[in-house]
Amino acid sequence: MALFVPAKRSTLYARICIPQELRYYFNGRKEIWRSLKTADKDLAQVRAERWKALANGIFLTLKRYGEGMTKADIETLVQRWLCTAPSNFGQVGFWF
């Protein structure tokens, strides 16, 4: 996972590479970018690590159970992850 600021933007983004064997579930995408909604590097790092942990959970679920899941279940799982707001990445009593 990498943190970066795209051209003409001011907030940090995280980039996660999708494992080769799971790209089918992501319409062939090799990576996903996500705005972390902050320019603060320390806060961005915390949010990126949380997002990475969520991604790893999704990847593990798809590796173990993807073949037995319906297309609708897979789409719901992936969309919930993709639509999670950066400030809600793994909320466990933090205020940022």
C-alpha positions as CSV (number, residue, x, y, z in Angstrom):
1,M,0.0,0.0,0.0
2,A,1.3,3.4,-0.9
3,L,0.3,7.0,0.2
4,F,0.4,9.7,-2.5
5,V,-1.0,13.0,-3.5
6,P,-2.4,12.9,-7.1
7,A,-1.7,15.9,-9.4
8,K,-4.0,18.9,-8.8
9,R,-5.2,17.5,-5.4
10,S,-4.3,18.5,-1.9
11,T,-5.3,15.4,0.1
12,L,-3.5,12.1,0.5
13,Y,-4.6,8.9,-1.1
14,A,-3.9,5.3,-0.4
15,R,-3.4,2.7,-3.1
16,I,-3.9,-1.0,-2.6
17,C,-2.9,-3.6,-5.1
18,I,-5.5,-6.4,-5.6
19,P,-4.0,-9.9,-5.6
20,Q,-3.9,-11.5,-9.1
21,E,-6.2,-14.3,-8.1
22,L,-8.9,-11.9,-6.8
23,R,-9.0,-9.4,-9.7
24,Y,-12.0,-11.3,-11.2
25,Y,-14.1,-10.1,-8.3
26,F,-13.0,-6.5,-8.9
27,N,-13.8,-6.5,-12.7
28,G,-10.1,-7.0,-13.5
29,R,-8.9,-4.0,-11.6
30,K,-5.2,-4.2,-10.5
31,E,-5.4,-1.6,-7.8
32,I,-7.8,0.7,-6.0
33,W,-7.1,4.3,-4.9
34,R,-8.9,5.9,-2.0
35,S,-8.9,9.4,-0.7
36,L,-8.1,9.6,3.0
37,K,-9.8,13.0,3.3
38,T,-6.8,14.6,5.0
39,A,-3.5,16.3,4.1
40,D,-2.0,15.3,7.5
41,K,0.5,12.5,6.9
42,D,0.2,11.0,10.3
43,L,-3.6,10.9,10.2
44,A,-3.4,9.6,6.6
45,Q,-1.1,6.8,7.7
46,V,-3.5,5.7,10.4
47,R,-6.5,5.8,8.1
48,A,-4.5,4.0,5.4
49,E,-3.5,1.2,7.7
50,R,-7.2,0.8,8.8
51,W,-8.3,0.6,5.2
52,K,-5.6,-1.9,4.4
53,A,-6.8,-4.1,7.3
54,L,-10.3,-3.9,6.0
55,A,-9.0,-4.8,2.5
56,N,-7.1,-7.8,3.8
57,G,-10.3,-9.0,5.5
58,I,-12.2,-8.7,2.2
59,F,-9.4,-10.5,0.3
60,L,-9.3,-13.3,2.8
61,T,-13.1,-13.7,2.7
62,L,-13.0,-13.9,-1.1
63,K,-10.1,-16.4,-1.1
64,R,-11.8,-18.7,1.3
65,Y,-15.5,-18.3,0.4
66,G,-15.7,-16.5,-2.9
67,E,-16.4,-19.5,-5.1
68,G,-19.4,-20.4,-2.9
69,M,-20.8,-16.9,-2.7
70,T,-23.4,-15.5,-5.1
71,K,-22.5,-12.6,-7.4
72,A,-24.9,-10.4,-5.4
73,D,-23.2,-11.3,-2.1
74,I,-19.7,-10.5,-3.6
75,E,-20.9,-7.2,-5.0
76,T,-22.4,-6.2,-1.7
77,L,-19.2,-7.2,0.2
78,V,-17.0,-5.3,-2.1
79,Q,-19.2,-2.2,-2.3
80,R,-19.5,-1.9,1.4
81,W,-15.7,-1.9,1.7
82,L,-15.3,0.6,-1.2
83,C,-18.0,3.0,0.2
84,T,-16.7,3.0,3.8
85,A,-15.9,6.6,4.7
86,P,-12.2,7.2,5.8
87,S,-13.2,8.5,9.1
88,N,-15.1,5.3,9.8
89,F,-12.3,2.9,8.9
90,G,-12.4,0.5,11.9
91,Q,-13.9,2.9,14.5
92,V,-12.8,1.8,17.9
93,G,-13.1,4.8,20.0
94,F,-10.8,7.2,18.1
95,W,-11.8,10.7,17.4
96,F,-10.1,11.3,14.0
